[in-house]
Amino acid sequence: MPLNVLFAARPERWDAYAKPLKSALETAGLMVHLARDMPPQEVDYIIYAPGGPVRDFTPYTRARAVLGLWAGVEGIVNNPTLTQPLTRMVDEGLSVGMAEWVTGHVMRHHLGIDQDILRAPGDWTPHIPPLARERPVTILGMGQLGQAAARMLSCLGFPVSGWSRTPKALDSVTCHAGAAGLKEALAKAQILVLLLPDTPATRNILDARRLAMLPRGAVVLNPGRGTLIDE
């Protein structure tokens, strides 16, 4: 018998997702019935995205797991009705895209591109940036996205430090962990990149006290969650 898979995302997403989802499941050797609506007691798996029709997971007594379409999970993990196992999407494209974004904006600040663009007409005052090896970069958050960005920046010659709440190890990256490690990581960061998730432990992690730990003139890039900064 086929597995009953409920697509619990916004209706306008159905046309974009239905065919590739079914193809991927069948390629994995699974027989599936994928639909946007079915009786809760018949659902084997839920494919979920925030803003979809499912808010209460209680009726889905047969569901074996909830499969998140988003990399972030803050929109669902605090739902008290979620008792099924939750998996989040892991997509290599997300990691590559984030590493490219971080690298692009690090280079933008490192090379002073904004300063060059905003020059007054006729102002040819030379602006010579330091070499990448002289510009330390720190990444807060050494999950999959943070590690991808750290590797790419390291390949360009930047001295890269990474911080996470639990110890991590990554070639060519100086890794820090815990409260003491955060202070050390911030102290050297001429460019600081925030790639932490939105959790109670990370909310407002960058406040006035920790901003003061950064070297004078440091730049903060936040491709992560807005709640990481106490504005």
C-alpha positions as a Markdown table, in Angstrom:
| # | Residue | x | y | z |
|---|---|---|---|---|
| 1 | Met | 0.0 | 0.0 | 0.0 |
| 2 | Pro | 1.2 | 3.5 | -0.7 |
| 3 | Leu | 2.3 | 5.9 | 2.1 |
| 4 | Asn | -0.2 | 8.7 | 2.6 |
| 5 | Val | 1.8 | 12.0 | 2.6 |
| 6 | Leu | 0.0 | 15.3 | 3.4 |
| 7 | Phe | 1.3 | 18.4 | 1.8 |
| 8 | Ala | 0.7 | 21.0 | 4.5 |
| 9 | Ala | 2.0 | 24.2 | 3.0 |
| 10 | Arg | 0.3 | 27.1 | 1.4 |
| 11 | Pro | -1.9 | 26.2 | -1.6 |
| 12 | Glu | 0.0 | 28.3 | -4.0 |
| 13 | Arg | 3.1 | 26.1 | -3.3 |
| 14 | Trp | 1.5 | 22.9 | -4.5 |
| 15 | Asp | 2.2 | 23.4 | -8.2 |
| 16 | Ala | 5.9 | 24.1 | -7.6 |
| 17 | Tyr | 6.4 | 21.2 | -5.1 |
| 18 | Ala | 4.1 | 18.4 | -6.1 |
| 19 | Lys | 5.9 | 16.9 | -9.1 |
| 20 | Pro | 9.5 | 17.1 | -7.7 |
| 21 | Leu | 8.4 | 15.8 | -4.3 |
| 22 | Lys | 6.6 | 12.8 | -5.8 |
| 23 | Ser | 9.6 | 12.1 | -8.2 |
| 24 | Ala | 12.1 | 12.3 | -5.3 |
| 25 | Leu | 10.0 | 9.9 | -3.2 |
| 26 | Glu | 9.5 | 7.4 | -6.0 |
| 27 | Thr | 13.3 | 7.6 | -6.9 |
| 28 | Ala | 13.9 | 6.6 | -3.3 |
| 29 | Gly | 11.8 | 3.5 | -3.9 |
| 30 | Leu | 8.7 | 4.7 | -2.0 |
| 31 | Met | 5.1 | 4.3 | -3.2 |
| 32 | Val | 3.3 | 7.4 | -2.1 |
| 33 | His | -0.1 | 9.1 | -2.3 |
| 34 | Leu | 0.7 | 12.8 | -2.0 |
| 35 | Ala | -2.2 | 15.1 | -1.5 |
| 36 | Arg | -3.1 | 18.5 | -0.1 |
| 37 | Asp | -6.1 | 17.1 | 1.9 |
| 38 | Met | -6.8 | 13.8 | 3.5 |
| 39 | Pro | -8.4 | 12.6 | 6.8 |
| 40 | Pro | -5.9 | 13.2 | 9.6 |
| 41 | Gln | -6.2 | 9.6 | 10.9 |
| 42 | Glu | -4.9 | 8.3 | 7.5 |
| 43 | Val | -1.8 | 10.5 | 7.2 |
| 44 | Asp | 1.5 | 8.7 | 7.5 |
| 45 | Tyr | 3.8 | 11.7 | 7.0 |
| 46 | Ile | 3.3 | 15.5 | 6.9 |
| 47 | Ile | 5.3 | 17.7 | 4.7 |
| 48 | Tyr | 5.1 | 21.0 | 6.5 |
| 49 | Ala | 5.8 | 24.7 | 6.0 |
| 50 | Pro | 4.9 | 27.7 | 8.2 |
| 51 | Gly | 1.7 | 29.4 | 7.0 |
| 52 | Gly | 0.2 | 26.1 | 5.8 |
| 53 | Pro | -3.2 | 24.7 | 7.0 |
| 54 | Val | -1.9 | 22.5 | 9.9 |
| 55 | Arg | -1.6 | 24.3 | 13.2 |
| 56 | Asp | -2.8 | 21.4 | 15.5 |
| 57 | Phe | -0.9 | 18.1 | 15.1 |
| 58 | Thr | -3.0 | 16.3 | 17.7 |
| 59 | Pro | -5.4 | 14.6 | 15.2 |
| 60 | Tyr | -2.6 | 13.1 | 13.2 |
| 61 | Thr | -2.2 | 10.1 | 15.5 |
| 62 | Arg | -0.8 | 7.8 | 12.7 |
| 63 | Ala | 1.8 | 10.3 | 11.4 |
| 64 | Arg | 5.3 | 8.9 | 11.8 |
| 65 | Ala | 7.1 | 12.2 | 11.3 |
| 66 | Val | 6.7 | 15.8 | 10.2 |
| 67 | Leu | 9.1 | 16.8 | 7.4 |
| 68 | Gly | 9.9 | 20.5 | 7.3 |
| 69 | Leu | 10.3 | 22.3 | 4.0 |
| 70 | Trp | 12.3 | 25.1 | 5.7 |
| 71 | Ala | 15.9 | 25.0 | 7.0 |
| 72 | Gly | 14.7 | 27.0 | 10.1 |
| 73 | Val | 12.5 | 25.3 | 12.7 |
| 74 | Glu | 11.6 | 28.2 | 15.0 |
| 75 | Gly | 8.1 | 28.3 | 13.4 |
| 76 | Ile | 7.2 | 24.9 | 14.6 |
| 77 | Val | 9.4 | 23.6 | 17.5 |
| 78 | Asn | 7.4 | 25.6 | 20.1 |
| 79 | Asn | 4.1 | 24.1 | 19.0 |
| 80 | Pro | 2.9 | 22.1 | 22.0 |
| 81 | Thr | 0.8 | 19.8 | 19.8 |
| 82 | Leu | 3.8 | 18.5 | 17.9 |
| 83 | Thr | 4.6 | 15.1 | 19.4 |
| 84 | Gln | 5.8 | 13.5 | 16.1 |
| 85 | Pro | 9.5 | 13.5 | 15.2 |
| 86 | Leu | 10.5 | 16.6 | 13.2 |
| 87 | Thr | 13.1 | 16.7 | 10.4 |
| 88 | Arg | 14.2 | 19.9 | 8.7 |
| 89 | Met | 15.3 | 20.3 | 5.1 |
| 90 | Val | 19.0 | 20.1 | 4.4 |
| 91 | Asp | 19.8 | 21.3 | 0.9 |
| 92 | Glu | 23.4 | 21.7 | -0.4 |
| 93 | Gly | 22.2 | 24.7 | -2.4 |
| 94 | Leu | 21.3 | 26.6 | 0.8 |
| 95 | Ser | 24.8 | 26.1 | 2.1 |
| 96 | Val | 26.5 | 27.1 | -1.1 |
| 97 | Gly | 24.2 | 30.1 | -1.5 |
| 98 | Met | 24.8 | 31.3 | 2.0 |
| 99 | Ala | 28.5 | 30.9 | 1.7 |
| 100 | Glu | 28.5 | 32.9 | -1.5 |
| 101 | Trp | 26.4 | 35.7 | 0.1 |
| 102 | Val | 28.7 | 35.9 | 3.2 |
| 103 | Thr | 31.8 | 35.9 | 1.1 |
| 104 | Gly | 30.4 | 38.5 | -1.2 |
| 105 | His | 29.6 | 40.9 | 1.6 |
| 106 | Val | 32.8 | 40.2 | 3.5 |
| 107 | Met | 34.7 | 41.1 | 0.3 |
| 108 | Arg | 32.5 | 44.2 | -0.1 |
| 109 | His | 33.6 | 45.6 | 3.3 |
| 110 | His | 37.1 | 44.2 | 3.1 |
| 111 | Leu | 37.8 | 46.0 | -0.2 |
| 112 | Gly | 35.8 | 49.2 | 0.7 |
| 113 | Ile | 33.6 | 48.9 | -2.3 |
| 114 | Asp | 30.9 | 51.2 | -0.8 |
| 115 | Gln | 33.6 | 53.8 | -0.1 |
| 116 | Asp | 34.7 | 53.7 | -3.8 |
| 117 | Ile | 31.2 | 53.9 | -5.1 |
| 118 | Leu | 30.4 | 57.0 | -2.9 |
| 119 | Arg | 33.5 | 59.0 | -3.9 |
| 120 | Ala | 32.8 | 62.5 | -5.0 |
| 121 | Pro | 33.4 | 63.2 | -8.7 |
| 122 | Gly | 37.1 | 63.8 | -9.3 |
| 123 | Asp | 38.2 | 62.3 | -5.9 |
| 124 | Trp | 40.9 | 59.8 | -6.7 |
| 125 | Thr | 42.3 | 59.5 | -3.2 |
| 126 | Pro | 43.8 | 56.0 | -3.1 |
| 127 | His | 42.1 | 53.4 | -0.9 |
| 128 | Ile | 44.3 | 50.4 | -0.4 |
| 129 | Pro | 42.8 | 47.7 | 1.8 |
| 130 | Pro | 44.9 | 45.2 | 3.8 |
| 131 | Leu | 45.4 | 41.7 | 2.5 |
| 132 | Ala | 42.8 | 39.2 | 3.4 |
| 133 | Arg | 45.3 | 37.5 | 5.7 |
| 134 | Glu | 45.4 | 40.7 | 7.8 |
| 135 | Arg | 41.6 | 40.9 | 8.2 |
| 136 | Pro | 40.2 | 38.4 | 10.8 |
| 137 | Val | 36.7 | 37.3 | 10.3 |
| 138 | Thr | 34.6 | 35.6 | 13.1 |
| 139 | Ile | 31.4 | 33.6 | 12.4 |
| 140 | Leu | 29.0 | 33.1 | 15.2 |
| 141 | Gly | 27.2 | 29.8 | 14.5 |
| 142 | Met | 29.1 | 26.8 | 13.2 |
| 143 | Gly | 26.3 | 24.7 | 11.9 |
| 144 | Gln | 26.1 | 23.6 | 8.3 |
| 145 | Leu | 25.8 | 27.2 | 6.9 |
| 146 | Gly | 28.4 | 28.6 | 9.2 |
| 147 | Gln | 30.9 | 25.9 | 8.3 |
| 148 | Ala | 30.3 | 26.4 | 4.5 |
| 149 | Ala | 31.0 | 30.1 | 4.8 |
| 150 | Ala | 34.0 | 29.6 | 7.0 |
| 151 | Arg | 35.6 | 27.2 | 4.5 |
| 152 | Met | 35.1 | 29.6 | 1.6 |
| 153 | Leu | 36.5 | 32.6 | 3.5 |
| 154 | Ser | 39.4 | 30.5 | 4.6 |
| 155 | Cys | 40.2 | 29.5 | 1.0 |
| 156 | Leu | 40.5 | 33.2 | 0.2 |
| 157 | Gly | 43.1 | 33.7 | 2.9 |
| 158 | Phe | 41.1 | 35.3 | 5.7 |
| 159 | Pro | 42.0 | 34.2 | 9.3 |
| 160 | Val | 38.6 | 32.7 | 10.3 |
| 161 | Ser | 37.3 | 32.0 | 13.8 |
| 162 | Gly | 34.1 | 30.3 | 14.5 |
| 163 | Trp | 32.0 | 30.2 | 17.7 |
| 164 | Ser | 29.3 | 27.8 | 18.7 |
| 165 | Arg | 27.6 | 26.9 | 22.0 |
| 166 | Thr | 29.1 | 23.4 | 21.8 |
| 167 | Pro | 32.7 | 22.6 | 20.7 |
| 168 | Lys | 33.3 | 22.1 | 17.0 |
| 169 | Ala | 36.4 | 21.4 | 15.0 |
| 170 | Leu | 37.0 | 22.5 | 11.4 |
| 171 | Asp | 40.3 | 22.5 | 9.4 |
| 172 | Ser | 41.8 | 26.0 | 8.9 |
| 173 | Val | 39.3 | 27.6 | 11.3 |
| 174 | Thr | 40.0 | 28.6 | 15.0 |
| 175 | Cys | 37.0 | 27.2 | 16.8 |
| 176 | His | 35.7 | 28.6 | 20.1 |
| 177 | Ala | 32.8 | 27.5 | 22.3 |
| 178 | Gly | 30.9 | 28.7 | 25.4 |
| 179 | Ala | 30.9 | 32.0 | 27.2 |
| 180 | Ala | 34.6 | 32.4 | 27.5 |
| 181 | Gly | 35.1 | 31.4 | 23.9 |
| 182 | Leu | 32.6 | 34.0 | 22.7 |
| 183 | Lys | 34.6 | 36.8 | 24.3 |
| 184 | Glu | 37.8 | 35.6 | 22.7 |
| 185 | Ala | 36.1 | 35.2 | 19.3 |
| 186 | Leu | 34.6 | 38.7 | 19.4 |
| 187 | Ala | 37.9 | 40.4 | 20.5 |
| 188 | Lys | 39.6 | 39.6 | 17.1 |
| 189 | Ala | 36.7 | 40.1 | 14.7 |
| 190 | Gln | 37.2 | 42.9 | 12.3 |
| 191 | Ile | 34.3 | 41.4 | 10.4 |
| 192 | Leu | 31.6 | 39.6 | 12.4 |
| 193 | Val | 29.1 | 37.3 | 10.7 |
| 194 | Leu | 26.0 | 36.1 | 12.5 |
| 195 | Leu | 24.7 | 32.7 | 11.4 |
| 196 | Leu | 23.0 | 31.5 | 14.6 |
| 197 | Pro | 19.4 | 30.1 | 14.8 |
| 198 | Asp | 16.7 | 32.0 | 16.7 |
| 199 | Thr | 16.5 | 30.3 | 20.1 |
| 200 | Pro | 16.0 | 31.6 | 23.6 |
| 201 | Ala | 19.8 | 31.0 | 24.1 |
| 202 | Thr | 20.8 | 33.1 | 21.1 |
| 203 | Arg | 18.2 | 35.9 | 21.3 |
| 204 | Asn | 19.9 | 39.3 | 21.7 |
| 205 | Ile | 23.3 | 37.6 | 21.8 |
| 206 | Leu | 24.9 | 40.7 | 20.3 |
| 207 | Asp | 24.1 | 43.6 | 22.7 |
| 208 | Ala | 25.9 | 46.7 | 23.7 |
| 209 | Arg | 28.2 | 44.9 | 26.1 |
| 210 | Arg | 29.3 | 42.4 | 23.4 |
| 211 | Leu | 29.5 | 45.0 | 20.7 |
| 212 | Ala | 32.0 | 46.8 | 22.9 |
| 213 | Met | 34.2 | 43.7 | 22.8 |
| 214 | Leu | 34.7 | 44.1 | 19.0 |
| 215 | Pro | 37.7 | 45.9 | 17.7 |
| 216 | Arg | 37.1 | 49.6 | 16.9 |
| 217 | Gly | 35.7 | 49.9 | 13.3 |
| 218 | Ala | 34.4 | 46.3 | 13.1 |
| 219 | Val | 31.6 | 45.5 | 10.7 |
| 220 | Val | 28.7 | 43.2 | 11.6 |
| 221 | Leu | 27.0 | 41.1 | 8.9 |
| 222 | Asn | 23.7 | 39.4 | 9.9 |
| 223 | Pro | 22.4 | 37.0 | 7.3 |
| 224 | Gly | 20.9 | 35.1 | 10.3 |
| 225 | Arg | 17.8 | 36.0 | 12.4 |
| 226 | Gly | 17.0 | 39.6 | 13.3 |
| 227 | Thr | 16.5 | 38.6 | 16.9 |
| 228 | Leu | 20.2 | 37.9 | 17.3 |
| 229 | Ile | 20.9 | 41.6 | 17.8 |
| 230 | Asp | 19.5 | 43.7 | 20.6 |
| 231 | Glu | 18.8 | 46.8 | 18.6 |
